[in-house]
Amino acid sequence: MITLHHLPNSRSSAIVWLLEELGVPYETRVVSAIRRPDGTGARDPENPHPHGKVPALTQDGHTVFETSAIALYLTDQFPEAGLGPRVGEPLRGEYLSWLAYRSGVMEPAFIARRLNINHVFGMMGWAPPEEVEEVLNAHLKGRPYFLGDRFSAADIVVGGGINWMIQFKLMAQTDVLAAYCARITGRPAYKASLQ
Ligand SMILES: N[C@@H](CCC(=O)N[C@@H](CS)C(=O)NCC(=O)O)C(=O)O
């Protein structure tokens, strides 16, 4: 059985959405708490994530953590759902690149801007937030999904992040991104995941 250690309205919601898209059996275990930025909250001792964060997924006694790793783990395990190109498929490399982009490029850029950090981005391995906005808008202009015509877990991991960051004003709303977010959040599995 797949068990998702989850907290509603958090990064683990993306994995609920993915599991709904995959249509596979799973259970959610809502953690008792996580640490909050204002110093409140606490780690749930039952949460197997090494940092007490969500999401964490357990299956057959093994734990998978980090949203992008969980997405890859699940789409590789259930390839028949077609939510991630398999090893050897032409779009595989692009798929992996976008999965890594969420926590490696997009989040640092927008969180740095929110925190007024303006260091030399190149040295830090991050990218300037305005450039990330340009890249995302240019990529999604004229493409329905990150991998072109094909919806994939990259649209859940990165697209779900775009949707969230626009709502919380971490990144700018544009016509391209608004249309994209409407497209991905119109999916039945997204709506099911909200319940
Ligand atoms: N890079 C991680 C980030 C996970 C993360 O920070 N989750 C937040 C909730 S959205 C959390 O659990 N925070 C509690 C803490 O940091 O202790 C991922 O993508 O899975």
The ligand as an SDF file (V2000), in Angstrom:
LIG
                    3D

 20 19  0  0  0  0  0  0  0  0999 V2000
   11.6420   20.5390   -0.9730 N   0  0  0  0  0  0  0  0  0  0  0  0
   10.5760   19.9080   -0.2630 C   0  0  0  0  0  0  0  0  0  0  0  0
    9.8640   20.9480    0.5550 C   0  0  0  0  0  0  0  0  0  0  0  0
    8.8540   20.3250    1.5120 C   0  0  0  0  0  0  0  0  0  0  0  0
    8.3550   21.3600    2.5200 C   0  0  0  0  0  0  0  0  0  0  0  0
    9.0840   22.2960    2.9210 O   0  0  0  0  0  0  0  0  0  0  0  0
    7.1080   21.2140    2.9670 N   0  0  0  0  0  0  0  0  0  0  0  0
    6.5750   22.1270    3.9580 C   0  0  0  0  0  0  0  0  0  0  0  0
    5.0470   22.2180    3.8060 C   0  0  0  0  0  0  0  0  0  0  0  0
    4.5390   22.9400    2.3010 S   0  0  0  0  0  0  0  0  0  0  0  0
    6.8540   21.5790    5.3480 C   0  0  0  0  0  0  0  0  0  0  0  0
    6.6310   20.4100    5.5900 O   0  0  0  0  0  0  0  0  0  0  0  0
    7.3560   22.4290    6.2540 N   0  0  0  0  0  0  0  0  0  0  0  0
    7.6090   22.0640    7.6180 C   0  0  0  0  0  0  0  0  0  0  0  0
    9.0580   22.1240    8.0230 C   0  0  0  0  0  0  0  0  0  0  0  0
    9.8610   22.6670    7.2730 O   0  0  0  0  0  0  0  0  0  0  0  0
    9.3740   21.6250    9.0870 O   0  0  0  0  0  0  0  0  0  0  0  0
    9.6190   19.2370   -1.2550 C   0  0  0  0  0  0  0  0  0  0  0  0
    9.4870   19.7380   -2.3680 O   0  0  0  0  0  0  0  0  0  0  0  0
    9.0200   18.2020   -0.9350 O   0  0  0  0  0  0  0  0  0  0  0  0
  1  2  1  0
  2  3  1  0
  2 18  1  0
  3  4  1  0
  4  5  1  0
  5  6  2  0
  5  7  1  0
  7  8  1  0
  8  9  1  0
  8 11  1  0
  9 10  1  0
 11 12  2  0
 11 13  1  0
 13 14  1  0
 14 15  1  0
 15 16  2  0
 15 17  1  0
 18 19  2  0
 18 20  1  0
M  END
$$$$
